[in-house]
Amino acid sequence: LAALAAVVALAWGLRRMPVALPLLLVAALPFRVPIDLGAGEDANLLLPLYMVIAAGVAAMAWDALREGGERRGGEPRLLLVALAAATALYGLQASYSADVPFAARNIGFFIVPFAAMFVLLSEVEWTPRLLGLSLAVLVGESVVFSLVGVWQHLAEEIFWNPALDRSNDFHFYFRANSLFWDPNIYGRYLATAAVLALAVVLWTREPRRLSLLAGSLAVLLAGLFVAFSQTSFIAVLAGAAVLIGLRWRAGWTALLAPVALAAVLAIVVFVGGTSEAEDSASEVSSGRTTLIEGGWELFKQEPLVGQGSAAFSETFGELEDVGEGQTTISHNEPVTVAAEQGVVGLLAYAGLVAACAWVLLTGMRAIAPGLGAPPGAIGEPGEGGDGVRALARIAIASAFAALLVHTVGYGGFLNDPLTWALLAIGGSLAAAGSADAGSKLR
């Protein structure tokens, strides 16, 4: 009853101040609350985000019933179709999963509310001021998370994850998790914020803004360092490579980026390690090579339709006779999709990634100097107007590339609200840009 009253009150406030909805959604993205699901199971759920989504949906429904207003429809149709196909297929393949309750939780706690959030964010008119405020909220929260992580590293004390606490006792280094449960999700959030901030740094010339963003970026990288997430480091490099290509020379970046990536992976394999006993690729990668090999075996058992949505952990545990408490998540999104959903799921996943890339990069030749646009196509970020929207598109496309790389190395593509938020905002800006270009041609 208290939650319902809070949602009604928040919905009333959002109707009076609609600009608060996107800012509250962005602000609530990282906050997870541990909930006991019964039968000895628990989950870290995004309860603050759920409340804002519920209030936003209630406010939208109230406006539709009272005023009969039409939806703005800011999302590209191609992206909608790809998302609908991928999520509907996931629900269909949950029907024969070896772990139906886990699949149902993924659908109920992640896919459904995130899809609603996607619609809410797509309805927003992303003005330069709102884009700037959203970036300030995201980077500001990330700076706080980074400072907490650095403090944890110095004090050698973490919050609310006993498994990580035990793991730190056996490693050369101390992994911080800040206010997150998982250091890798903490690293993913910081990596996304760092790429977005870096985009503005590359274009701005105003000293005060440049100093503020550069200082924030330094704090974010410090927080990322104490997370010791290999995948997050690689994700930042991938996002920075896309940014550099769009800012200066896309062709040269495409040639040199694979060389740099190979060098980073070599350092991770030959120099990296978490204890004296780690002297193999499997150990350096925290056992992920074994998980990937197991995922391949599961795929070969059911190559067409897979083991069923969310079945990887259950079926891998049976295949490898894994003991209780040991990791049974593949930490690799393509491997997870192959094992759980087979060739059908891989086609849907590939189609979704291709649709995301197509939508986010549509019209980029007109605004990105690295693709042939005039050097002054994007002016000073503080000047406002179309230049800010164009820079936001470049920043979001680069951040999405970083996020995609992180999911390939760790997993959780559609189970992360960051994915849906970036696609909603980036897709809405792309659709608005296409409409503006069409009106100018007419």
Secondary structure, 3 states (H helix, E strand, C coil): CHHHHHHHHHHHHHHHCCCHHHHHHHHHCCCCEEEEEECCEEEEECHHHHHHHHHHHHHHHHHHHHHCCCCCCCCCHHHHHHHHHHHHHHHHHHHHCCCHHHHHHHHHHHHHHHHHHHHHHHCCCCCHHHHHHHHHHHHHHHHHHHHHHHHHHHHCCCCCCHHHHHHHCCCCCCCCCCCCCCHHHHHHHHHHHHHHHHHHHHHCCCHHHHHHHHHHHHHHHHHHHHHCCHHHHHHHHHHHHHHHHHHCCHHHHHHHHHHHHHHHHHHHHHCCCCCCCCCCHHHHCCCHHHHHHHHHHHHHHCCCCCCCCCCHHHHHHHHHCCCCCCCCCCCCHHHHHHHHHHHHHHHHHHHHHHHHHHHHHCCHHHCCHHHCCCCCCCCCHHHCCHHHHHHHHHHHHHHHHHHHHHHHHHCCCCCCHHHHHHHHHHHHHHHHHHHHHHHHHC
